[in-house]
Amino acid sequence: LAGLRGLRGTPFDPFGYLAERRVERQLIVEYEGLVDEVCANLDKDNLAAAVDLLALARQVRGYGVVKERSIATYREAVAAARAHWRRPAALAAGF
């Protein structure tokens, strides 16, 4: 398999069409979008929230079923953190 390493990421990658690999590629696109959103709205008041939000990606680990669960947990955590990110002042005031 080491000799086929050059096929990774190409249309000839035999494992690239697996559902797990497609989800991994989608996660990369989602994370890049998240980074763009955070960078566009970053200031000194929301720096800690930005670091926490972007650090959530570390939750995605494992293989197979374990990875599927960690991805689901990650996406839920990102949705909750994004709500806080978009409205930190309102949430801090109790609204």
MDTraj code that builds the backbone (N, CA, C; nanometers):
import mdtraj as md
import numpy as np

residues = "LEU ALA GLY LEU ARG GLY LEU ARG GLY THR PRO PHE ASP PRO PHE GLY TYR LEU ALA GLU ARG ARG VAL GLU ARG GLN LEU ILE VAL GLU TYR GLU GLY LEU VAL ASP GLU VAL CYS ALA ASN LEU ASP LYS ASP ASN LEU ALA ALA ALA VAL ASP LEU LEU ALA LEU ALA ARG GLN VAL ARG GLY TYR GLY VAL VAL LYS GLU ARG SER ILE ALA THR TYR ARG GLU ALA VAL ALA ALA ALA ARG ALA HIS TRP ARG ARG PRO ALA ALA LEU ALA ALA GLY PHE".split()
xyz = np.array([
    [0.0802, -0.1200, 0.0000],
    [0.0000, 0.0000, 0.0000],
    [0.0848, 0.1268, 0.0000],
    [0.2054, 0.1186, 0.0531],
    [0.2915, 0.2366, 0.0576],
    [0.3210, 0.2876, -0.0827],
    [0.3300, 0.2004, -0.1787],
    [0.3577, 0.2413, -0.3154],
    [0.2420, 0.3164, -0.3794],
    [0.1229, 0.2991, -0.3254],
    [0.0049, 0.3676, -0.3787],
    [-0.0223, 0.5010, -0.3096],
    [0.0691, 0.5441, -0.2259],
    [0.0512, 0.6675, -0.1504],
    [0.0278, 0.7876, -0.2420],
    [0.0847, 0.7857, -0.3590],
    [0.0684, 0.8958, -0.4536],
    [-0.0738, 0.9111, -0.5049],
    [-0.1557, 0.8097, -0.4840],
    [-0.2945, 0.8168, -0.5298],
    [-0.3868, 0.8870, -0.4310],
    [-0.3382, 0.9141, -0.3096],
    [-0.4228, 0.9770, -0.2094],
    [-0.4735, 1.1117, -0.2588],
    [-0.6013, 1.1330, -0.2385],
    [-0.6623, 1.2597, -0.2752],
    [-0.6914, 1.2746, -0.4234],
    [-0.6631, 1.1736, -0.5021],
    [-0.6919, 1.1782, -0.6454],
    [-0.8186, 1.0963, -0.6723],
    [-0.8744, 1.1070, -0.7910],
    [-0.9909, 1.0252, -0.8251],
    [-0.9624, 0.8746, -0.8246],
    [-0.8351, 0.8376, -0.8222],
    [-0.7977, 0.6965, -0.8233],
    [-0.7724, 0.6403, -0.6838],
    [-0.7949, 0.7205, -0.5816],
    [-0.7771, 0.6771, -0.4426],
    [-0.8840, 0.5730, -0.4107],
    [-0.8457, 0.4466, -0.3855],
    [-0.9459, 0.3424, -0.3628],
    [-1.0265, 0.3619, -0.2338],
    [-0.9740, 0.4365, -0.1392],
    [-1.0444, 0.4558, -0.0129],
    [-1.1134, 0.5922, -0.0057],
    [-1.0899, 0.6769, -0.1030],
    [-1.1428, 0.8129, -0.1015],
    [-1.2934, 0.8222, -0.1147],
    [-1.3565, 0.7171, -0.1625],
    [-1.5004, 0.7200, -0.1832],
    [-1.5778, 0.6614, -0.0654],
    [-1.5070, 0.6149, 0.0356],
    [-1.5742, 0.5623, 0.1542],
    [-1.6494, 0.6741, 0.2241],
    [-1.7604, 0.6399, 0.2876],
    [-1.8429, 0.7397, 0.3564],
    [-1.7619, 0.8144, 0.4618],
    [-1.6768, 0.7427, 0.5333],
    [-1.5965, 0.8060, 0.6377],
    [-1.5027, 0.9114, 0.5791],
    [-1.4432, 0.8830, 0.4654],
    [-1.3518, 0.9786, 0.4021],
    [-1.4276, 1.0997, 0.3504],
    [-1.5482, 1.0775, 0.2965],
    [-1.6287, 1.1908, 0.2486],
    [-1.6661, 1.2818, 0.3643],
    [-1.7007, 1.2229, 0.4783],
    [-1.7346, 1.3025, 0.5964],
    [-1.6120, 1.3799, 0.6440],
    [-1.4949, 1.3180, 0.6416],
    [-1.3729, 1.3866, 0.6826],
    [-1.3457, 1.5075, 0.5934],
    [-1.3658, 1.4915, 0.4633],
    [-1.3449, 1.6049, 0.3728],
    [-1.4473, 1.7146, 0.3988],
    [-1.5718, 1.6753, 0.4305],
    [-1.6746, 1.7743, 0.4618],
    [-1.6404, 1.8480, 0.5908],
    [-1.5850, 1.7780, 0.6877],
    [-1.5445, 1.8421, 0.8133],
    [-1.4378, 1.9481, 0.7892],
    [-1.3476, 1.9214, 0.6978],
    [-1.2435, 2.0194, 0.6657],
    [-1.3074, 2.1461, 0.6098],
    [-1.4017, 2.1302, 0.5190],
    [-1.4707, 2.2452, 0.4601],
    [-1.5471, 2.3217, 0.5684],
    [-1.6164, 2.2492, 0.6579],
    [-1.6904, 2.3131, 0.7671],
    [-1.5965, 2.3906, 0.8586],
    [-1.4827, 2.3309, 0.8913],
    [-1.3879, 2.3968, 0.9809],
    [-1.3285, 2.5215, 0.9162],
    [-1.2955, 2.5140, 0.7882],
    [-1.2428, 2.6310, 0.7186],
    [-1.3453, 2.7448, 0.7202],
    [-1.4741, 2.7116, 0.7027],
    [-1.5789, 2.8120, 0.7098],
    [-1.5901, 2.8719, 0.8487],
    [-1.5742, 2.7877, 0.9496],
    [-1.5783, 2.8341, 1.0878],
    [-1.4618, 2.9291, 1.1166],
    [-1.3444, 2.8947, 1.0685],
    [-1.2273, 2.9810, 1.0867],
    [-1.2495, 3.1154, 1.0176],
    [-1.3045, 3.1124, 0.8972],
    [-1.3325, 3.2373, 0.8255],
    [-1.4316, 3.3239, 0.9034],
    [-1.5369, 3.2612, 0.9569],
    [-1.6366, 3.3347, 1.0342],
    [-1.5742, 3.3970, 1.1591],
    [-1.4919, 3.3197, 1.2288],
    [-1.4288, 3.3693, 1.3505],
    [-1.3325, 3.4833, 1.3184],
    [-1.2511, 3.4668, 1.2165],
    [-1.1541, 3.5710, 1.1807],
    [-1.2227, 3.6999, 1.1371],
    [-1.3356, 3.6887, 1.0714],
    [-1.4058, 3.8077, 1.0240],
    [-1.4645, 3.8885, 1.1391],
    [-1.4917, 3.8232, 1.2525],
    [-1.5582, 3.8915, 1.3636],
    [-1.4750, 3.8943, 1.4910],
    [-1.3472, 3.8704, 1.4797],
    [-1.2610, 3.8595, 1.5966],
    [-1.2242, 3.9966, 1.6522],
    [-1.2340, 4.0083, 1.7840],
    [-1.1840, 4.1266, 1.8524],
    [-1.1369, 4.0848, 1.9910],
    [-1.0868, 4.1783, 2.0680],
    [-1.0291, 4.1433, 2.1981],
    [-1.1339, 4.0929, 2.2967],
    [-1.2598, 4.1309, 2.2781],
    [-1.3644, 4.0892, 2.3709],
    [-1.4092, 3.9451, 2.3498],
    [-1.3947, 3.8939, 2.2283],
    [-1.4413, 3.7584, 2.2022],
    [-1.3275, 3.6611, 2.1694],
    [-1.2056, 3.6983, 2.2027],
    [-1.0906, 3.6131, 2.1746],
    [-1.1003, 3.4792, 2.2461],
    [-1.1354, 3.4796, 2.3726],
    [-1.1444, 3.3544, 2.4484],
    [-1.2529, 3.2636, 2.3906],
    [-1.3663, 3.3225, 2.3537],
    [-1.4741, 3.2432, 2.2934],
    [-1.4290, 3.1869, 2.1584],
    [-1.3505, 3.2644, 2.0832],
    [-1.3001, 3.2179, 1.9540],
    [-1.2069, 3.0987, 1.9714],
    [-1.1178, 3.1074, 2.0682],
    [-1.0249, 2.9971, 2.0940],
    [-1.1022, 2.8723, 2.1347],
    [-1.2007, 2.8886, 2.2233],
    [-1.2821, 2.7745, 2.2670],
    [-1.3583, 2.7129, 2.1502],
    [-1.4149, 2.7975, 2.0653],
    [-1.4922, 2.7501, 1.9512],
    [-1.4052, 2.6710, 1.8542],
    [-1.2891, 2.7248, 1.8214],
    [-1.2023, 2.6561, 1.7251],
    [-1.1359, 2.5329, 1.7840],
    [-1.1195, 2.5288, 1.9150],
    [-1.0576, 2.4128, 1.9796],
    [-1.1506, 2.2923, 1.9848],
    [-1.2776, 2.3114, 1.9577],
    [-1.3723, 2.1998, 1.9611],
    [-1.3368, 2.0909, 1.8593],
    [-1.2636, 2.1267, 1.7557],
    [-1.2267, 2.0290, 1.6526],
    [-1.1408, 1.9163, 1.7094],
    [-1.0781, 1.9408, 1.8222],
    [-0.9953, 1.8357, 1.8839],
    [-1.0788, 1.7177, 1.9325],
    [-1.2084, 1.7362, 1.9427],
    [-1.2971, 1.6292, 1.9893],
    [-1.3106, 1.5170, 1.8878],
    [-1.2850, 1.5447, 1.7618],
    [-1.3057, 1.4449, 1.6568],
    [-1.1874, 1.3497, 1.6557],
    [-1.2137, 1.2293, 1.7035],
    [-1.1092, 1.1261, 1.7126],
    [-1.1695, 0.9898, 1.6844],
    [-1.0809, 0.8945, 1.6666],
    [-1.1236, 0.7566, 1.6549],
    [-1.1461, 0.7110, 1.5122],
    [-1.2006, 0.5909, 1.5007],
    [-1.2290, 0.5286, 1.3727],
    [-1.3681, 0.4687, 1.3773],
    [-1.4314, 0.4634, 1.2632],
    [-1.5595, 0.3967, 1.2517],
    [-1.6683, 0.4582, 1.3383],
    [-1.7337, 0.3733, 1.4162],
    [-1.8464, 0.4148, 1.4990],
    [-1.8030, 0.5181, 1.6031],
    [-1.6846, 0.5016, 1.6579],
    [-1.6343, 0.5960, 1.7578],
    [-1.6196, 0.7342, 1.6947],
    [-1.5680, 0.7402, 1.5732],
    [-1.5513, 0.8681, 1.5048],
    [-1.6870, 0.9292, 1.4710],
    [-1.7820, 0.8473, 1.4304],
    [-1.9155, 0.8981, 1.4002],
    [-1.9768, 0.9658, 1.5221],
    [-1.9623, 0.9028, 1.6386],
    [-2.0151, 0.9627, 1.7619],
    [-1.9423, 1.0913, 1.7968],
    [-1.8104, 1.0926, 1.7800],
    [-1.7355, 1.2136, 1.8137],
    [-1.7689, 1.3271, 1.7174],
    [-1.7979, 1.2957, 1.5924],
    [-1.8378, 1.3984, 1.4958],
    [-1.9739, 1.4561, 1.5334],
    [-2.0667, 1.3696, 1.5720],
    [-2.1991, 1.4175, 1.6139],
    [-2.1874, 1.5072, 1.7370],
    [-2.1067, 1.4661, 1.8335],
    [-2.0850, 1.5467, 1.9539],
    [-2.0194, 1.6794, 1.9181],
    [-1.9228, 1.6757, 1.8292],
    [-1.8533, 1.7969, 1.7845],
    [-1.9504, 1.8934, 1.7181],
    [-2.0330, 1.8429, 1.6283],
    [-2.1264, 1.9313, 1.5580],
    [-2.2273, 1.9944, 1.6535],
    [-2.2729, 1.9192, 1.7525],
    [-2.3646, 1.9761, 1.8527],
    [-2.2946, 2.0849, 1.9338],
    [-2.1709, 2.0589, 1.9732],
    [-2.0951, 2.1561, 2.0518],
    [-2.0673, 2.2821, 1.9707],
    [-2.0378, 2.2667, 1.8428],
    [-2.0130, 2.3829, 1.7574],
    [-2.1402, 2.4661, 1.7428],
    [-2.2535, 2.4003, 1.7264],
    [-2.3796, 2.4736, 1.7135],
    [-2.4065, 2.5565, 1.8395],
    [-2.3838, 2.4974, 1.9559],
    [-2.4053, 2.5698, 2.0816],
    [-2.3044, 2.6828, 2.0978],
    [-2.1788, 2.6566, 2.0659],
    [-2.0748, 2.7587, 2.0806],
    [-2.0934, 2.8712, 1.9787],
    [-2.1415, 2.8376, 1.8605],
    [-2.1678, 2.9409, 1.7596],
    [-2.2776, 3.0358, 1.8069],
    [-2.3785, 2.9815, 1.8720],
    [-2.4854, 3.0670, 1.9247],
    [-2.4271, 3.1656, 2.0258],
    [-2.3382, 3.1167, 2.1099],
    [-2.2723, 3.2046, 2.2073],
    [-2.1801, 3.3026, 2.1375],
    [-2.1111, 3.2583, 2.0363],
    [-2.0178, 3.3423, 1.9618],
    [-2.0913, 3.4583, 1.8948],
    [-2.2071, 3.4298, 1.8383],
    [-2.2811, 3.5323, 1.7654],
    [-2.3501, 3.6315, 1.8575],
    [-2.3842, 3.5879, 1.9810],
    [-2.4550, 3.6759, 2.0719],
    [-2.3942, 3.6727, 2.2122],
    [-2.2658, 3.6961, 2.2282],
    [-2.2057, 3.6845, 2.3611],
    [-2.2592, 3.7856, 2.4619],
    [-2.2836, 3.9089, 2.4193],
    [-2.3318, 4.0108, 2.5114],
    [-2.4735, 3.9801, 2.5579],
    [-2.5591, 3.9354, 2.4662],
    [-2.6965, 3.9037, 2.5020],
    [-2.7021, 3.7840, 2.5958],
    [-2.6190, 3.6855, 2.5726],
    [-2.6188, 3.5679, 2.6597],
    [-2.5624, 3.6011, 2.7968],
    [-2.4633, 3.6875, 2.8009],
    [-2.4049, 3.7261, 2.9289],
    [-2.5041, 3.8057, 3.0130],
    [-2.5929, 3.8806, 2.9459],
    [-2.6925, 3.9600, 3.0160],
    [-2.8133, 3.8764, 3.0566],
    [-2.8171, 3.7513, 3.0123],
    [-2.9262, 3.6616, 3.0503],
    [-3.0438, 3.6606, 2.9562],
    [-3.0253, 3.7044, 2.8320],
    [-3.1337, 3.7061, 2.7353],
    [-3.1352, 3.5791, 2.6548],
])
top = md.Topology()
chain = top.add_chain()
for i, resn in enumerate(residues, 1):
    res = top.add_residue(resn, chain, resSeq=i)
    for name in ("N", "CA", "C"):
        top.add_atom(name, md.element.get_by_symbol(name[0]), res)
traj = md.Trajectory(xyz[None], top)
